[in-house]
Amino acid sequence: MSILAGVLGFPVRHSKSPLLHNYWIEKYSVNAYYVPLEVSRLDFPEVINTLPKMGFRGANVTIPHKESALEYCHGVSDRSALIGATNTLKFSSDGAIFADNTDGYGFAQNIKHCVPSWKASAGPALVIGAGGASRAIIHALLEEGAMEVMLVNRTKDRAEFLRKEFGAKVVVYDWIELDSILSEALTIINATSRGMRGYPDLELKVENLRRDAIVNDLVYTPIHTKFLRDAAKRGCRAVDGLGMLMHQAAAAFEIWFGILPEVDGELRRNLLRK
Ligand code: NAP
């Protein structure tokens, strides 16, 4: 019988995860199907407890279930607990549910893939945004050896909350200070919704960026955000958000199927065509 996996979200129609995983399922001849599962908040507890009994080996979790899913799990990885959210669930045959989070891994792998010489310890990182994605990025930066993570969020309280959770290496600044601290950072990450289709662009004084800075936008719709275009014009190395999406998915694929799939150019082209 084929193994099943899927993505739980609401809405889930826009998700690129089925394309990603089914590409690898075919490429590595895994006897499996990966399906989108549109599940409301109300139905989530019943669905998550039923999937293991239906032949599902695991599932990705996306908005709005990333935090609440942890309540229904029997085990939680250290990184998932620290991040306070899960994006990958693994089901065992006895029905037990284990939560992990591969977003931070996906972020770090993507930067290393695009800029092999990148070292988080080389200089301060600046994270813009303090939502769920930001938590995964901060965790990954600290794991990778960052000595200082400058954090800025429109709502400062949320950034202060993260500083308390992640400790003194995280330093919080006001939103209005953003342009003036750009010159201090070697790695700059947009972890806000700014730049996404339907949201205002992230407009920064890019002339303040170091020319040797690496600038990463987590937004991938559109792929070339104004922030990335401006940074590239300045001479910075611009890394888009699609790579993180592919690398976090690769880690989930390995958790379920035991194969770490290659993040290749054909997959990227397929995703851009969708
Ligand atoms: P989230 O938890 O909803 O957080 C949203 C963040 O954006 C908050 O920091 C919020 O600030 C900020 N924000 C929203 N509108 C803003 C505005 N007009 N001006 C300034 N700040 C604004 O979302 P998330 O899950 O962290 O996702 C954040 C971004 O990362 C999204 O664009 C998402 O698509 C992307 N993402 C990409 C990947 C990938 O694989 N590439 C993975 C996960 C997420 P406040 O706290 O002030 O509201």
Residues whose N, C-alpha, C, O or C-beta is under 5 A from the ligand:
A	BS01	NAP	G129 A130 G131 G132 A133 S134 N153 R154 T155 R158 A191 T192 S193 R194 M196 L218 V219 G241 L242 M244 L245
